Amino acid sequence: MYYRSSWCLFIGNDSEAPLEPKVENEDGTNNYFSYTPYNFSGKSFTQEAHETKILKDLKKWSKDYFTKNYVIAHDIKKAELDKALKDQKDFDLLGKITELKDFDQYSNSVIFNDSTGQTWTANLFKRKFPHLKVDDVLRIKSCSAKEDNSLVLSAHSNILKFFSFSKIEKYLKTNISSQTHIKNCVTKLSTPAHKKLEITPLKKLFFNPKKSEKLFRSHFCVLKVDTKSVAEYVEAYDGKKFTSLKGKKKAPANSELKFNIRLIVTDYKNQDDDKAYMVHLGDNSFLPSINTDNWLKLSEQKKAEKIFGQLTNHRQNYLDAVLERDKKNYYIRHTQFK
């Protein structure tokens, strides 16, 4: 096509009406736009009788082609996705919408599951993407992401929907989970009674907690450990204060070796909340496989490092934990790593 070329656009799937047609459905029939362009250059269009047959043959060919062929890549390798995230580069996603709701008057809050088994969130402008609904499968082109798996769409990013009869549509609908939350829970509550506690969003805990209660249950993902090195995760506690073990060959007398670390976390269930919070871990029973009395041994630290690698794998895992409020801080209690 050239700059001054004339053009007409026709729908590709006769069972789906166009979103923003330039002309009204004058007949009021379901198949009005099957052979009537919904958009075109200029103020009007002309259509010859022989062109109807050309259009009919093109639609038959395209439906047959999309039904039998994927046309575009139907799978994205997790290794390629992880590399793009590490290098902070744009990437493509194949995903299914599992949740969609109003964020404000201009945008929708959307949750996707992708073909690699991960969950992502995004805020999408209603005007640019008015056609999306739950259970749609699509390709998100040229996006990036933050640490909490929230997608960032740039001016050059776009979203492609597939024909309902296409091979790639049927493949993705079958192979991508429809569950809203598909991450693995890596903890368990050690007291059965605490399983009856309602799950409280982190935002409510930190901004509007129930003053009469001290114990809360919450679901969250750990972004990172706010401590410099694994060796500093455990400190000596004398009943009043913690003392660092850095540079020491043995623990101070009359002291207990305890975890004393801060976790930077984000809410898991309420993914509209993009804030990060600080949760404290000072309970040795959280990691029953780690003997803090042997913490000065390198082997024990390496074992702990491996476990914390799983805890901070927030793209795959989340924690179900009981949090105890102490003034303005929250501490993990009555919870164990599986």
N, C-alpha and C positions, 0 to 999 in steps of 0.2 A: 504493500500500500504506500502511496505517496502522500505528500502533505495535503493536496487538494482532492484526494480520493473520496468517493462516497462509500458509505458502509451501512450495514444493518446488522443488528445483533438478535439472535434467536435463542430461546432456551434450549439447553441440552437434554433436559429430562422433562418430558411432556406431563408427567404427574406432579411436578412442582411449579407453582406459579412464580413469575419473576417478582423480585422484592420491590423495585422502584421503576415500574414501567413508565415510559414516556407518553404512552397512549392508554386510554381507559378500555376496559373490556366492554365493548359496545354491545356484543351479543349476550353477555352474561353467561356464556357456556364455559365448561371446564377446559375445552380444547381450543379456545380462542387464540391463545398465544403459540399453539403448535406450529402455525404457519403465518403468524403475524409477528413482525419484529417488535420487541419490547423497547428497543432503543435504536436510534439511527442518526446519521448526520443530517444537518439541515432541518427545515421546518416540517417536511413531509417526506413520504417515501412512495415509490412506485414498484409494482410487482407484476411481472408477466406470468401468464399461465404456465409456461414451460419451466419457470423457475421453481414452481411448487414441487414438480417432480424431482428436480435437482436437490432441493432441500430434503425431500422425503428420502432419497437415496443416501444422502450424507448422514442423516440421522440414523438410518438403519445401519450404515457402516460403522459409525462412531459407537453406537450401542453395542454392536457385536465386538468391536475392538476392545472397549473398556471392560466388557464382561469377561473376555478371555485373557486379557493381559493386565499386569500391574501398572504398566506405563511408566511409573516412577518407582524409585527404590521403596520396597515395602518393609524394610527392616533397617534399624540404625544400631550399629555396634556400640555396646556400652563402653568399650575401651576408647573409641573415638570420641564419645561424649565426655568421658572423664578427662581426656587430654585437652579438649576445648575448654572445659571448666577450669582446669589447672592453669592453662595458658591465658585465661580470660579472653577467649575469642568467641565470636558468634558461632552458633550451631543450629541445626534443624531438629525438630521433634516430630514424632508421629504419636498422637495422643487421642484419648477419649475424654470428653467432658463428663465428670461425675457429679459436679455440683455447680450451680449458677444462681446467683442472687444479686439483688440491687446493692451496690456499694454507696452510690449517691445518685443524683439526678443525671449525671453525665456518664457514669461507668458501671460495669458489672464486675463483681468479684467471681472469678472462675477457678475451679480446681480441676486439674487434668491428671490422669494416669497415663504414663507413656509406655512405649513398646519394650523398654528395658526394665520395667517393674518399679519405676520411681513415681513419686507424686510431686506435682508442681502447682504453684498458684500464680495468678495474674490478675491485674485490673485492666479491663478492656473497654475502650470507648464504645458506648452504645451506638453512636452515629456511624462509626466506621465498621463495626461488626454487629449489625442488628439481627442477623439471621441465626445466631448460635442458640443451641438448646442442649439440655442434658442428654447424654448418650450419643451425641454427634462425634464422629471420628474425623480427624483433620490433620493437616500438616502445618506446623508453625515454622515459618521460614525466617532465618537470620535473626535469632533472639540471643540474649545473654541471660545470666542468672546471678542472683546474690547468694550468699552462704546459706540462707534459709530456704533455698529452692523456690524463691519468688522470681518469676520471669520478668525480664526488662525488654520491652519491645521498642525498637528505634523507628525512625521515620521510614527506613527501608525494610522493616519487618512486615510480614503479611501472613494471612491465614488462608489456607486452601481447604475447601470442603470437597468431598467426593460425591459423585453420582451414587444414588442408593443402589443401583443395579451393578455398580463396578466391582471388579474382583478385589481391588485393594480395600474397598469399604467393608466387604464381607469378611475379608481376612483380619482386618484390624478389630472389628467388632467382636470377633470370636477370640482373638488372642490377647486383647488388652482387658484387664480386670475392670469390672464396673463398680467395685467397692471404693468408697470415697477415700478410705485410709488403708493403705496396703503395706505400711512399714511394719517391721518386726518389733514386738515388745521384748526388751532384753532384761526386764526385772519382774519380780513377783512380790506381792505384799506378804509379809511374814505373819501377820495377825489376821485371821479370817474375818473378824468383826469390821476391819477397816475396808473390806471389799464392799460393804454396804454404804460407804460414804459416797456422796454425789461427787462427780468430777467437776472441780471448780476451775474456771479459766484463770490463767496467770494474771491477766489484767485486773480481774476482780480482787485477787489476793493482794496485789500491790497497791491498788488504788481505792478499793472499797471492800475490805474484808469484814467478816462478821466479828465484831469486837468480843462477843461472848464465847467464841471458839478458838482453840489453839491448834487443833489438828485438821488438816485439809488433805484431800486427794486431788492430784492433778496429773495431766499427761503433758510431757514436754520433750523436746529434742535438745541435745547438748551440742552447741556449736563448737565450744572449745573449753579447755581448762585454763582458768586465769592464774596460772602459776608457771614460773619460768621453766622448771625442769622436773622430771619424774622424781629425782632424788629429794626434792623439796615437798613432795606430796604428804609426807609423814613428818610430824614434829613431836618433841617431848612435851608432855603436859603434866604439870605438877599439882593440878587441882585448881589453879588460879590463872595461869597464863601458859602460852605455848612458847617453846624455845627451839630455834632452828638446829638441825643436826648437821648443817653444812660444815665440812672440815673436821667433824668429830669421828673418832673410831669406835666409840661406844656411847650409849645413851647416858644422860645425867642420872645420878642416884635419886631414888624416890620419885621417879617420874614414869608415866605411861606413854608408850608410843602410839599416837593416834593420827588418823588422817586429818588434815586441816587444809582443805582446798576450796576454791570457789569455782563454780561451774557457770558458764554463760549459756543461757538456755532461751529457747523460743517456744511459744505455745504450739502444741501439735494439733489438737482438735479444732481450735479456733484460729484457722490460718489467715483470717482477715487481720489479725493482730500482728503487725510487723515489728513490734518492739522486742528488744532483747532484755532479759532479766538476769539477776544474779541469785543463785541458790548455793547454799553451803553444804559441804559434806564433811562430817566429823565423826561419823559412826562406823567403827571398824566392822560391825556385823553386816554392813552393806556388801562387803567383799569377803565372804567366808573362806575363800580359797587362798587369801593372802594373810600370812602371819606377820603382823607388824613388828613383833619382837625380833624378827630376822631382817628387818628393813635395811640394815646397813650392809647386807649381803647383796651383791650385784644381781644374783639370780632371782631374788625376790622382787627387785625393782623391774627387771625385764618381764617377769610374769605380770606385774601390775600394768606395765606399759602396753602390753598386748591387750589387756582387758579394757583399758581406757581408750585404746584405738577403736574398739567396738562401740563404746559409749559415745564417742564423739563422731561416729559415722552417721551423722544426722540425716543423710540422704536415704539411709536404709533402716535405721533403728530409732525407737523412741523409748522413753521411760514412763512407767506407771508407778508413781511414788506417793508416799504420805509425807507431807511437809508440816513441820512444827514451827509455829511463829514464836520468835523470841524478840520482843520489841518490834523493830522494823525489818528484821532479817528472817529468812526461812531456811530450816535445816532438814535434810532428808532423814527420816526416821522410819523404823518398822518396815524397811524395804531391803530386798536382797537382789544382787545381780544373779541371773539364772546360771 
